Amino acid sequence: MLGVVTISVVSAEELANKKALAFPEGFLWGAATSHFQVEGHPKEIAHRLSDWALWTAQSGRISDNTTADRACEFYTRYEDDIALIKELNLNAFRLSFNWPALLSDETDGTSVHRALDPVQVQYYRNLLSALKAQGVTTFATLFHFTLPEFLAAAGGWENPMVIEAFEHFSRLCAESFGDLVDYWITINEPLAYAYQSFISGLWPPGKRGEYLSAFTVIRHMLEGHARAYHAIKSVNGASQISYTMHWRPFVPKNRLNPLDYVARFFRDYVFNHLFPEAVQTGVLRFPFPLNYNPFVRKVAGRVDGLINTCDYLAINYYTRELSQFKFIWPLDLFGERSDKAELDTNDMGWEIYPDGLFDLLTRDTLPYQKNGDGSKRPIVITENGYAATFEAELTEGDWSLADQTRISYLTAHLKAIHRAIALGVDVRGYLYWSLLDNFEWAEGLRARFGLVRVTFSTQERILRASARVYGEIARNNAVDPDILLAPSKNTLL
């Protein structure tokens, strides 16, 4: 049983005496969001539909049958939420630009070269300026899973026209917001997007088992990332640009079964290494036997302008995956995810495994931490967080208990990062997912990741205990050892 955490202000001298886990000077402590998950759809932009807005309007698409029509109403409440960021002593914030809403209804001759709506440009400039006024370092994502309706109708990322449209949008955003954005992210979790949209079918366009489509999308996203990178650099050569990867350690379910190691290899390479290796080398490469498929060989190969289009590593990390071999599923990379957890889990069934983050920082990403000139790329953890469900928070007691586990998750992962930094890994910042409870894609409003509890019917915000703990960590730039709690099965602490 986890004890209840008492939050108190501790002086720097007291922390030193306790041998607190001190982080490097200037470390970024922040939180992350994305537009569709928090902004809502006010009347000003409600007519500019995205594929996700259309998707959530269809019955049965979302597990709790909710939509993001209101979400957190961040679009109109962002000033209050920035005040919470300041109250929590955070100095970094990640947002994303609403591609569908930013495009004007007029075009300059072609559907992919739409101008930006000056009203929406001003909204984001006001938002970014308010963050900068509070001394907050800004991270901005260009594609966080939502497509404008007209591009989705044309086939989305399966259609190469989206590459040109994305390049154009990226350049316009760099011109409109570049003076207010510190770190750019071109594409969020490309492999997660390709899998959920074209293999699991849980996200729009809802295709199932279409691996060849997914591989085409990966190719086009690599091209889109490269062209967006160069478009932003053409506006400001000093821009810091990356893409985010949802990294997961893949572990064989049966350590005595060599075939489970085969499944682990395929899934680890495709879901973790395929994209960053391509960015590092400029070549998209598929493992044997996939590379013998004529179609796969067609989408593989060199990508123009791709090599080394990454200025820092942006890492999203939540959990690990147990892999089991299935010979009859070659298109599912000869494996499936085991639903039988070996460790404590969050309420979405994701295992809590901070060791995986340490291994990721000190081993798995080492090939991608080097620039072409041999210098090191810095790293920012752009997402990491714990989900409790709405059902677990129905009573004040359950809410409090769920948050103790969130505190444990947070501090255990921060200890993993601290250990990696002590070994020389250049981690510059940590962005907790998420600042607010929000619309969590196929899970709807049910999955609660927020440091801030949101009652969606009233839009009331309440700082959770985990927010207070994180705020003290940020204020001190150190983790008090008195709050280093760990899940009972965790192997790190």
Secondary structure by P-SEA (a helix, b strand, c coil): cccbbbbbbbcaaaaaaaccccccccccccccccccccccccccccccccaaaaaaaccccccccccccccccccccaaaaaaaaaaacccbbbbbcccccccccccccccccccccaaaaaaaaaaaaaaaaabbbbbbbcccccccaaaaaacccccaaaaaaaaaaaaaaaacccccccbbbcccaaaaaaaacccccccccccccaaaaaaaaaaaaaaaaaaaaaaaaaacccbbbbbbbbbbbbbccccccaaaaaaaaaaaaaaccaaaaaaaccbbbbcccccccaaaaaaccccccccccccbbbbbbcbbbbbbbbccccccccbbbbcccccccccccccccaaaaaaaacccccccccccccbbbbbbcccccccccccccccaaaaaaaaaaaaaaaaaaaaaaaaaaaaccccccccccccccccccccccccccccbbbccccccccccaaaaaaaaaaaaccccccccccccccccc
